[in-house]
Amino acid sequence: MDYKDLPKILHSKYIPTSEFFSQIIDSLQDYSIFTLDTELKINSWSSGSTNIFGYETEEVIGKNFDIIFTDEDLKNEIPKKEIDIALKEGRSTDNRWHVTKDKKLFYANGLVFPLIGIDGEMLGYVKILRDLTEIKRAEDAAKIYMKELEELNTHKESVLAILSHDLRSPLAGIIGTAEFLKLNFRDMEDNDRQEMLNLLHESSKKELNMLDYLVEWARIKYASDVFSPSKIELMEHVEKVFDTLKDTAAINTINLHHEIEENVSVFADSKMVLSIIQNIVSNAIKHTQKGGEITVSAKKQDNKLTIQIKDTGMGMSKEIQEKLFTPQLKTLTEAREENKGAGIGLLLVKGFLEKNDGEIWVESVVGQGSSFYFTLPISKPLNEIKESN
């Protein structure tokens, strides 16, 4: 054997062919592996890429690789930044959301590195992606779980404080009044008896109202089985609330109207949405002078609907706004005395919105009125964490 021919013999016997490597790459169905030319056009596409992104090979060859990035990442020039880092450091890694052919999002770990030829010439780039959506959801679930545990501790302490102060103290007054009536009923004037009975009746109603709020508040924190989100029509829910509160508003000649169009929907729990709208509108009625106006409107932003409930009432100071959605014993006590549970009602609203992947905030000017804004998802959230997780 001529030793000069040895390299060729070894190469033919032991060095795998390009077809061999191609088969290995195509067998990796959980990975997207594709290459780009120097102009960042896709020039090879693995079967794993088709499995993950939904594009067939002929659909993407010659296309710029930015088609796999979200609109937000394109706006922030993420594709260019990836390439720049890969050229500078030899590779670029990231974890981010990507978009498939049918516009679905998935979370992936990505790697880009330059493809260099034998003579050192730049041939293009290799992009490798691994779908980590389920892992991402599990991590998010763990974070949400830890956050909820912290909130449960805070809420537990708040509920105990309210039970000991806002319920126990007035109940002691009710018992004291009842004992006085029991001992002195026959010796009292009719007017005095009637006045004390009226006081007992009103105090008992307030206690029941407070207890109802607390039960509902605890329900959203502990009773996960009652949470049932679905696609619901917003206009129907607003009109139901208006129908319930129209008599209360009419007494003070307050005009209730909405600017919600038909077929505007959100993905949320129907009963919770009714409670959210009713609590905010009811509070607006209490704080709006006669002849005032309350308007409900909505605006779409990305995959969220922002609902505004605006009143022409007395407004709030910055100090009150900052404490509005935070459990505070003094605030809740004053709210109970002046607004029959409005303070707890807003905490209930905040809890319902968090449960439905929404948020709430307020803008207000003293003497000019307030606008409560809250968001709800338009469709089922991609990163929705099921209770089983």
C-alpha positions in Angstrom: 0.0 0.0 0.0 1.3 3.4 -0.9 1.4 5.5 2.3 0.7 8.6 0.2 -2.8 7.2 -0.4 -3.5 6.7 3.3 -5.3 10.0 4.0 -7.7 9.4 1.2 -8.4 5.8 2.3 -9.0 7.0 5.9 -11.2 9.8 4.8 -13.3 7.5 2.6 -13.6 4.9 5.4 -14.0 7.0 8.6 -15.0 10.5 7.8 -18.8 10.8 7.6 -20.4 12.3 4.5 -22.5 15.5 4.4 -25.5 13.3 3.9 -24.7 11.6 7.2 -24.6 14.9 9.1 -27.8 16.0 7.3 -29.6 12.9 8.6 -28.4 13.6 12.1 -29.6 17.2 12.0 -33.0 16.2 10.6 -33.4 13.6 13.4 -33.3 16.4 16.0 -37.0 17.2 16.0 -36.9 19.3 19.2 -34.3 21.6 17.7 -34.5 24.1 14.9 -31.2 24.2 13.0 -30.8 26.3 9.9 -28.0 28.4 8.1 -27.9 31.9 6.7 -25.8 33.4 3.9 -23.7 36.5 4.4 -26.8 38.6 3.6 -28.8 36.9 6.4 -31.0 34.9 4.0 -32.0 31.4 5.0 -30.2 28.9 2.8 -30.8 25.6 4.6 -33.7 24.5 6.8 -33.9 21.3 9.0 -37.0 19.2 9.5 -36.9 20.2 13.2 -37.2 23.8 12.0 -40.4 22.9 10.1 -41.7 21.0 13.1 -41.2 24.0 15.4 -41.9 27.0 13.1 -44.4 25.4 10.7 -42.6 26.7 7.5 -41.8 24.1 4.8 -38.3 24.4 3.4 -39.4 26.0 0.1 -41.3 28.6 2.0 -38.3 30.0 3.8 -35.3 29.5 1.5 -34.2 33.0 0.5 -36.2 34.7 3.2 -34.5 36.9 5.8 -34.2 35.2 9.1 -36.0 38.0 10.9 -39.3 36.3 10.0 -39.0 34.2 13.2 -38.8 37.3 15.5 -41.6 39.1 17.2 -42.7 42.6 16.2 -41.3 44.0 19.4 -37.9 42.4 18.8 -37.8 43.6 15.2 -38.6 47.1 16.5 -35.6 46.8 18.9 -33.4 45.4 16.1 -32.7 42.2 18.0 -31.8 40.2 14.8 -29.0 42.7 13.9 -27.8 42.7 17.5 -27.5 38.9 17.5 -25.4 38.9 14.4 -23.2 41.8 15.7 -22.5 39.9 19.0 -21.8 36.6 17.1 -19.2 38.4 14.9 -17.6 40.2 17.8 -17.5 37.3 20.3 -17.8 34.2 18.1 -21.3 33.3 19.3 -24.5 34.9 20.5 -26.9 33.2 22.9 -30.3 34.4 24.1 -33.6 33.2 25.6 -36.6 35.0 24.0 -40.0 34.6 22.5 -40.2 33.7 18.8 -43.1 33.6 16.3 -44.3 30.7 14.2 -45.8 30.7 10.7 -49.4 30.8 12.2 -48.3 33.7 14.5 -48.1 31.6 17.7 -45.4 32.5 20.2 -43.0 30.0 21.8 -40.1 30.6 24.2 -36.7 29.3 23.0 -33.0 29.2 23.8 -31.1 30.4 20.8 -27.5 30.3 19.5 -26.0 32.0 16.5 -22.4 31.6 15.4 -20.5 32.5 12.2 -19.8 29.8 9.6 -16.2 30.0 8.5 -14.7 28.2 5.5 -11.5 26.2 5.3 -9.6 29.2 4.1 -11.0 31.5 6.7 -13.6 33.1 4.4 -17.0 34.0 5.8 -19.7 31.6 4.5 -22.6 32.8 6.7 -24.2 31.8 10.0 -25.7 28.9 11.8 -28.8 29.4 14.0 -29.9 26.8 16.5 -33.0 27.0 18.6 -34.6 24.8 21.3 -38.2 25.1 22.3 -38.3 25.9 26.1 -41.9 27.0 26.3 -43.0 24.4 28.9 -39.9 25.0 31.0 -40.6 28.8 30.8 -44.2 28.2 31.9 -43.0 26.0 34.8 -40.5 28.7 35.9 -43.2 31.4 35.6 -45.6 29.2 37.6 -43.1 28.8 40.4 -42.6 32.6 40.5 -46.3 33.3 40.5 -46.7 30.6 43.2 -44.1 32.2 45.5 -45.6 35.7 44.9 -49.1 34.3 45.8 -47.7 32.8 49.0 -46.3 36.1 50.0 -49.6 37.8 49.2 -51.6 35.2 51.1 -49.5 36.0 54.2 -50.2 39.7 53.8 -53.9 39.2 53.2 -54.2 36.7 56.0 -52.8 39.3 58.4 -55.1 42.0 56.9 -58.2 39.8 57.3 -57.4 39.0 60.9 -56.9 42.7 61.6 -60.2 43.5 60.1 -62.0 40.7 61.9 -60.6 41.8 65.2 -61.2 45.5 64.7 -63.8 46.3 62.0 -66.1 43.4 62.9 -65.5 42.7 66.6 -65.8 46.3 67.8 -69.1 47.2 66.1 -70.5 43.8 67.1 -69.7 44.6 70.7 -71.7 47.8 70.2 -74.6 45.9 68.8 -74.6 43.5 71.7 -74.4 46.4 74.1 -77.4 48.1 72.5 -79.4 44.9 72.5 -78.7 44.3 76.2 -79.8 47.9 77.0 -83.0 47.3 75.1 -83.5 44.0 76.9 -83.2 45.5 80.3 -85.0 48.8 79.7 -87.5 48.1 76.9 -90.7 48.6 79.0 -89.4 51.7 80.6 -88.4 53.5 77.4 -90.4 55.9 75.3 -91.7 54.6 72.0 -89.5 57.0 70.0 -86.4 55.9 71.9 -87.1 52.3 71.4 -87.7 52.8 67.6 -84.5 54.8 67.3 -82.4 52.1 69.0 -84.1 49.4 66.9 -83.2 51.4 63.7 -79.6 51.7 65.0 -79.4 47.9 65.5 -80.9 47.3 62.1 -78.4 49.6 60.3 -75.4 48.4 62.2 -76.3 44.8 61.5 -76.6 45.5 57.8 -73.2 47.1 57.8 -71.7 44.2 59.5 -73.2 41.8 57.0 -72.0 43.9 54.2 -68.5 43.9 55.6 -68.6 40.2 56.1 -69.8 39.6 52.5 -66.8 41.5 51.2 -64.4 39.6 53.4 -65.8 36.2 52.3 -65.6 37.3 48.6 -62.1 38.6 49.2 -61.0 35.3 50.8 -62.7 33.3 48.0 -60.5 34.7 45.3 -57.4 34.0 47.3 -58.2 30.5 48.5 -61.0 28.9 46.4 -59.3 28.4 43.0 -62.0 26.0 41.9 -64.5 28.8 41.3 -62.3 30.5 38.8 -63.7 29.8 35.3 -62.4 32.2 32.5 -64.0 32.2 29.1 -64.6 34.5 26.2 -67.3 37.0 27.3 -69.0 40.1 25.7 -68.0 43.2 27.6 -71.0 45.3 26.5 -73.4 42.8 28.0 -71.7 42.9 31.4 -71.6 46.7 31.5 -75.3 46.9 30.6 -76.1 44.4 33.4 -74.3 46.6 35.9 -76.0 49.7 34.7 -79.4 48.0 35.0 -78.6 47.0 38.6 -77.4 50.5 39.6 -79.7 52.7 37.5 -82.1 53.4 40.4 -79.3 54.4 42.7 -77.9 56.7 40.0 -81.3 58.2 39.2 -81.9 59.3 42.8 -78.9 61.6 42.4 -79.7 62.3 38.7 -76.3 60.8 37.7 -76.1 59.8 34.0 -74.7 56.3 33.3 -73.6 55.6 29.7 -71.0 53.5 27.9 -69.1 53.6 24.6 -68.5 49.9 24.3 -69.1 48.5 20.8 -70.8 45.2 20.1 -68.6 42.1 19.8 -65.9 43.6 22.0 -64.9 40.6 24.1 -62.4 39.6 26.8 -61.1 36.3 28.1 -62.0 36.4 31.8 -64.3 35.0 34.6 -67.8 36.4 33.9 -68.8 36.7 37.6 -65.6 38.4 38.5 -65.9 40.9 35.6 -69.4 41.8 36.8 -68.1 42.3 40.3 -65.2 44.5 39.1 -67.4 46.8 37.0 -70.1 47.0 39.7 -67.7 47.8 42.5 -66.0 50.7 40.5 -69.3 52.1 39.1 -71.0 51.9 42.5 -68.1 53.8 44.1 -68.2 56.4 41.4 -71.9 57.0 42.1 -71.2 57.5 45.8 -68.5 60.1 45.0 -70.3 62.0 42.2 -72.4 65.0 42.8 -76.0 65.3 41.6 -76.2 65.9 37.8 -72.8 64.2 37.3 -71.8 61.6 34.7 -70.1 58.2 34.7 -68.8 56.9 31.4 -67.4 53.4 30.5 -65.1 53.1 27.5 -62.6 50.6 26.2 -59.5 50.6 24.0 -57.5 47.7 22.5 -53.8 47.6 23.2 -51.9 44.6 21.9 -53.6 41.5 23.4 -55.2 43.5 26.2 -58.3 45.6 26.5 -58.0 48.7 28.6 -61.3 49.7 30.2 -61.8 53.2 31.6 -64.5 54.1 34.1 -64.6 57.9 34.3 -66.7 60.0 36.7 -67.1 63.7 37.2 -67.0 63.4 41.0 -64.9 65.0 43.8 -61.6 63.3 42.8 -58.8 62.1 45.1 -55.5 63.4 46.4 -52.2 61.7 45.4 -51.9 60.4 48.9 -55.2 58.6 48.8 -54.5 57.2 45.3 -51.2 55.7 46.4 -52.9 53.7 49.2 -56.1 52.9 47.3 -55.3 49.3 46.5 -53.2 48.4 49.5 -54.7 46.7 52.6 -54.5 49.2 55.5 -56.6 48.9 58.6 -57.2 52.6 59.1 -58.2 53.1 55.4 -60.6 50.2 55.5 -62.1 51.3 58.8 -62.8 54.8 57.4 -64.1 53.4 54.1 -66.4 51.1 56.1 -67.9 54.0 58.1 -68.2 56.4 55.2 -68.7 54.3 52.1 -70.1 51.0 53.4 -67.2 48.8 52.5 -65.8 50.6 49.4 -62.3 50.2 50.6 -62.5 46.4 50.7 -64.4 46.5 47.4 -61.4 47.9 45.6 -59.1 45.3 47.2 -61.6 42.7 45.9 -61.4 44.3 42.4 -57.6 44.2 42.5 -57.7 40.5 43.5 -60.1 39.6 40.7 -58.1 41.4 38.1 -54.8 39.7 39.2 -56.6 36.4 39.0 -57.6 37.3 35.4 -54.1 38.4 34.3 -55.1 42.1 34.5 -54.1 45.1 36.4 -55.7 48.4 37.7 -54.7 52.0 38.3 -56.3 55.3 38.8 -55.9 58.9 37.6 -57.6 61.6 39.6 -57.7 65.3 40.2 -59.3 66.8 43.3 -62.5 68.6 42.3 -62.5 67.3 38.7 -63.2 63.6 39.1 -61.5 60.2 38.7 -60.7 57.6 36.0 -60.2 54.0 37.0 -58.4 52.0 34.3 -58.1 48.2 34.3 -56.9 45.7 31.7 -58.2 42.2 30.8 -56.8 39.8 28.2 -58.7 39.7 24.8 -57.8 36.0 24.3 -56.5 33.2 26.4 -53.1 34.3 27.7 -50.2 32.3 26.2 -48.5 32.0 29.6 -51.6 31.2 31.5 -50.7 29.0 34.4 -53.2 26.2 35.0 -54.1 25.3 38.6 -52.7 21.8 38.1 -49.2 23.3 37.7 
